[in-house]
Amino acid sequence: MAVVGFVGLGVMGRPMAANLVRAGHEVQAFSRGAAGRERAAALGVPVVGSIAAAVRGADVVITMLPDTPDVRAVALGPDGVLEHLAPAGAYIDMSTIEPDAAREIAEQFARAGNDVLDAPVSGGEAGAREGTLSIMVGGPAATVERWQDLLGAMGTTVVRVGEAGGGQVVKAANQLVVATHLQALAEAVVFLEANDADVATGLAVIARGLGGSTVIDRKADGILAGDFGPGFRLELHHKDLGIVDAAARSRGAVLPVTALVGRLVQSLVQRGDGDLDHSALVSLARELNGTAGSRVADVRHGTGTR
């Protein structure tokens, strides 16, 4: 069992930290927001008052934060993880950030003598609660092996996918697949509705065939109920697709379908729907077709079917 400093107690971080506690690890957790600290404490996660207190005495420090600037600030900034981590301590970032930033952070920790991994996750809030996340790990093989069991307390799939930054590359690919699956699901729903088909039955059949996916399994019920509470917020998926776009440009990769879906996600964020689940893409698909349904605006104001 390890002493684990955990920084970042949002929708994903809270249940992940709670699963580490249940596995028997000694967790000392911190979040910059008071609400995150209170909700984590309610789940039985021991909460401390600062980053320094979370890092002090830890064998390994995990961060689970919203975006690249947050990770840079917490990991490398004044009074951050690097400043307080003991020479033998390890650092694992499980956020979704730019691959180049992950490589830069790994270099700085390595120069200080610390092991470091980038280990972003997929599986959403449900996967975080259930401890069934898919974890894509970048870093030295020996370091991955050392912390395999710790990561296994949070996910059922823990795979080393390459050197530093490799985890973030695979996570970016994951996010483009999820986004395009969600848009395909949205268009399938609109197509079924336009043909007066039973949408629930149609999706159930599709889910058991070649067109099936975890996206359908996890998102169909919410779409059918008109419930777009996150889940995984559109604004975060918009951020992730920005990472995909930047990484693709830096390597000269052309991703036309992903680019189109990215603009659809962006349009929802720009109109103020960024706090809704990414399955709300179906609302835009309906609007583009001039059809009614479980409108996002209705759900937000409490008049939609929950």
Buried (B, 14 or more C-beta within 10 A) or exposed (E): EBBBBBBBBBBBBBBBBBBBBEBEBBBBBBBBEEEBBEBBBEBEBBBBEEBBBBBBEBBBBBBBBBBBEBBBBBBBBEEBBBBBBBEEBBBBBBBBBBBBBBBBBBEBBBEBEBBBBBBBBBBBBEBBBEBBBBBBBBBBEEBBEBBBEBBBBBBEBBBBBBBBBBBBBBBBBBBBBBBBBBBBBBBBBBBBBEEEEEBEEBBEEBBEEEBBBBBBEBBBEBBBEBBBEBBBBBBBBBBBBBBBBBBBEEEEEEBEEBBEBBEBBBBBBEEEBBBBBBBBBBBBBBBEEEEEBBBBEBBBEEEBEE
